[in-house]
């Protein structure tokens, strides 16, 4: 998982989909929002996520590729 820059949201993926959760919600599980879905491009399902200094969350893939996933505005 990775947290947003303001620490209010966390992001989780299951290889095929990425979700956002609001940790200030009265029901965190009910705040689950789909933010990305794998498009089937070979070798690029979502893997490790990390917040970077540019305030974007990057996700690696499951194989060696020349692409990465990015959540542009994780707020």
C-alpha positions, 0 to 999 in steps of 0.5 A: 500500500501507499499513503497520499501526501496528506496521509488521509488516503491509502492506496492498495492494489491486487495486481488487476485493480488499484483502490483508494480508501479514506481513513477518516471515513466512519466506514473505511471499507465503504470508502473503497474507490476504484482508481485504476484497472489493468488494461491487459498489456502483457507483463504490466499488472500492478505491483509495489506502490510508493509515494515519491517526492513529486507527490505521485504514487508509482507502481511497479509491474510484475515483470521487467518492462519499460513502463510504470503505473502512476497515480497523478493526484493521490489526494 
